[in-house]
Amino acid sequence: MNRLGRLARLGLTLGTAAVLAIGLTSSAEAATGQIRYFSSAGQEFRIDNPPDNVCINLQVRARILVNETNKTVSYFFGANCANFTNNLAPGRAVSYQNPLSVRVIG
């Protein structure tokens, strides 16, 4: 009986570990590459490997926004992803839209 109890606990432990590992792996997705943006004064800013589905407020309004990631980026005129403007495909850039926040949408 003691042997059977240990085996059941081992199975439960391994099963729990597998569920946790799979759950953590799927929730930690991020785009590969960077979002670059430039202020009206020409100062460059970068966001490396931005996470998926997380609103990111830019440090300044972006005169030029460049998506150098492997995923589509939504950009917004307002902070906190308010006032959706458009989507920017991988490898594309946009200017004079003046976004203040972005979100990787995949």
C-alpha positions in Angstrom: 0.0 0.0 0.0 2.8 2.4 0.8 4.5 1.7 -2.5 1.2 2.5 -4.4 0.8 5.8 -2.4 4.3 6.9 -3.4 3.6 6.0 -7.1 0.4 8.0 -7.0 2.1 11.1 -5.5 4.9 10.8 -8.1 2.3 10.7 -10.9 0.5 13.7 -9.4 3.7 15.7 -9.1 4.8 15.0 -12.7 1.4 15.8 -14.0 1.3 19.1 -12.1 4.8 20.0 -13.3 3.8 19.3 -17.0 0.7 21.5 -16.7 2.7 24.3 -15.2 5.4 24.1 -17.8 2.9 24.1 -20.7 1.0 27.0 -19.2 4.1 29.2 -18.6 5.4 28.5 -22.0 2.3 29.6 -23.9 1.8 32.8 -21.9 5.4 34.1 -22.4 5.1 34.9 -26.1 6.8 37.9 -27.6 7.6 39.3 -31.0 11.1 38.8 -32.2 12.9 42.0 -33.2 12.2 45.6 -32.3 9.9 48.5 -32.7 11.8 51.7 -33.5 10.4 55.2 -33.4 11.7 58.7 -33.8 10.6 61.9 -32.2 9.9 65.1 -34.1 13.4 66.2 -33.1 14.9 63.0 -34.7 15.7 61.2 -31.4 15.5 57.4 -31.8 13.8 55.0 -29.3 13.7 51.2 -29.4 11.5 48.5 -27.9 13.3 45.1 -28.1 11.3 41.9 -28.4 7.9 43.5 -27.3 5.4 41.1 -25.6 2.2 40.1 -27.4 -1.1 41.8 -26.4 0.5 44.3 -24.0 -0.1 48.0 -24.5 3.2 49.9 -24.5 3.2 53.7 -24.0 5.8 55.4 -26.1 8.2 57.9 -24.4 7.3 60.6 -27.0 4.9 60.9 -29.9 6.4 59.0 -32.8 6.9 61.0 -35.9 8.2 57.8 -37.6 7.2 54.3 -36.4 9.1 51.3 -37.8 8.0 47.7 -37.2 11.1 45.5 -37.4 9.4 42.6 -35.6 8.0 39.3 -37.0 4.4 40.3 -36.0 1.8 43.0 -36.7 1.8 46.0 -34.5 -1.3 48.1 -33.8 -0.6 51.8 -33.1 -2.8 54.3 -31.2 -3.0 58.1 -31.2 -3.6 58.2 -27.4 -1.8 56.7 -24.4 -2.9 53.4 -23.0 -3.9 52.1 -26.5 -6.7 54.6 -26.8 -7.9 55.9 -30.2 -6.8 53.0 -32.5 -5.2 54.4 -35.7 -4.0 51.4 -37.8 -2.0 48.2 -38.0 1.6 48.0 -39.2 2.8 44.8 -40.8 6.2 43.4 -40.1 8.9 45.2 -42.0 6.8 48.3 -42.6 7.0 51.9 -41.4 4.7 54.8 -41.1 5.3 58.6 -40.6 3.3 61.6 -39.4 0.6 59.5 -37.7 2.0 60.6 -34.3 1.1 57.5 -32.2 1.6 57.5 -28.4 1.1 53.8 -27.8 1.5 50.4 -29.5 0.5 46.8 -29.1 1.8 43.7 -30.8 -1.1 41.7 -32.1 0.6 38.8 -33.9 
